[in-house]
């Protein structure tokens, strides 16, 4: 089968993932040809600095700094540079020429996915980006293809390994956020500047991509309500644990009669929920569909080999279509999404307060919930502190974000409330 | 988009799954056309007995007993009759005509998959059967497509909901197999004749399909080493629990340098393993691949709606290819698999014995393991029974099935061994 057709493959970038993709393209060429119906020739690897690649165990002749020339001679372009530019310029150039593109660039797809998909559709090229979300886990294709005959109502994912590593370590060891972050940085699980991860921005890009595919629309990352984990305290984690919950940073895309909501925030997840069992830097995506019910996809969210597996799955998919001679149209998207206002989403709150330990306080607090139409599922008073303030943890039933946040505002204004320890949402019932 | 092309769909069978598929084809025709690029017209539903369908909430005009006429007028045939015949005859007829076929018929695919795939390839038709394994969980396409650029080394699945319901209930309640089976039958989780489930035969068919796709070969269900769960006792379950394990019926397909092994048996799974968290009638498939590492796919394994979701995903896939005008070739299979002899597979044993409570017994038992080249990971002696026999639970390190089973034979022959309580394998490290 391998002699039938030969396709020229250009690789842009040779970092952790790129080096593995190059290795697989070379070492595994026989199996790839058998699986895809065409042989793949790696024609070159575009890098910024040739000197920096002297130690890489690949034929040095492959490296070039002229990305444009490489792109212009390719049938398939694999972009693994990351970042907005020049990656965006290169991908546009390839698609405009009719070359198919595989990328793992979540930031770019989340910001400019609609434009790039349109460019691909116009030239008959394919654009695939399985590696952009949840590393090795096959999740975009199951959502876009396997569930295409169903209606997805909710996608809820642990899609950032760094923050899951941190939250899991806080849960396991009781340590504080800053200490665990430092440990994660020492182990290589967190970057020197961890803002994109701990601030929730990386998860927001992935949430935008998941929402776009799940709901056949276009959501960009700046439409995603985003909260990070920097304010999660050791006390939050241990109080959640005592109540049977674990705190996870969730990327949520939800479709209801009220509309589409896409959001990222740390939330309490019941320990019985499948997402609660996701430890360390692993990722998992929980999907609810009208007919399929609850599904979960679990695996490694990062790492050179794991991410390369997702890239190579896309390479085989693109090659099969090119070998068959009639590429499928890219999935049709309905109109761009107009998202629900965040204040209209429905969620549950878990509120930690310190209150004066005096008669009538609980009644006054309960009254405030009632006034805002929020009902309480449970209220736990912990041992009074030495200064005679008692600690309360209140779990609400479902309410709108607006009702819940105005409840918290009213509680904060109450004389009997000394301080609001934490306000966190609860997901996954 | 829906006006572009119209395809005639024939449905064979109108049971739990078929009725849901018919409902979705009718109610959801707009969304299906938008997703797939062609409109789908349900032209008829072949049933054995028209009278039996009088109460079904579908246009009675759709029902026919003439399956062949329906097939001969169809572009796409959905077979949901189950069983070997007449399902096999109908599918062959459709594929020979060039009509594409979607089926959930695991027994038929596991027995005659290679022949039917060849028939499809010859006529340019598509044959898809995502619903045959693990209900709603997208697992066959991720294995065949998403992981096509990787090398799968092991697939290990809980693919039979009935047996997982039974084993989970035994684990949770401590009840005996027969009592839980009766309860499962009362709840509709087990059939009146539960042989196919509790004997492991249903799981064996699924293991054969998983192995064929994962290893690009042909494995039929009669090649699968199959053991059921009828001999799992409440004592096994509680002793396993005490040691930190849970007993699951696993369908295992493994590829090593020694060859391919496909097997179904109840095995101990460590409670930290993702498969241990699969409760009730849920299914999950754990996949190990060279680059992707460990993946798990989790969801509902049965039920009309859930299985219909998988069927409809295949319907959209087939329709997209037909709308694009150039179907992809079905995945290429290498030569039919010659499987490893079961005695050559490597596993770990967990052995329960009652032994005379007298000096030197443990040394004699340990010596037998040494003589067979099997090393012991742990040996736990439980409180001596009233009749002065002690109960031993021995966990071995890795050994071949041949070495492990001859160790058990030698133990059985030993005077000091009163009885072998149980022998079970341990999987998933």
Interface residues (C-beta under 8 A of the other chain):
Chain A: X1 X20 X24 X28 X31 X32 X34 X35 X36 X37 X130 X136 X137 X138 X141 X142 X145 X146 X147 X148 X149 X150 X151 X216 X274 X277 X289 X290 X291 X292 X293 X294 X295 X296 X297 X298 X299 X300 X303 X305 X306 X308 X309 X310 X311 X312 X313 X314 X315 X316 X317 X320 X321 X324 X325 X326 X327 X328 X329 X331 X332 X334
Chain B: X1 X20 X24 X28 X31 X32 X34 X35 X36 X37 X130 X136 X137 X138 X141 X142 X145 X146 X147 X148 X149 X150 X151 X216 X274 X277 X289 X290 X291 X292 X293 X294 X295 X296 X297 X298 X299 X300 X303 X305 X306 X308 X309 X310 X311 X312 X313 X314 X315 X316 X317 X320 X321 X324 X325 X326 X327 X328 X329 X331 X332 X334
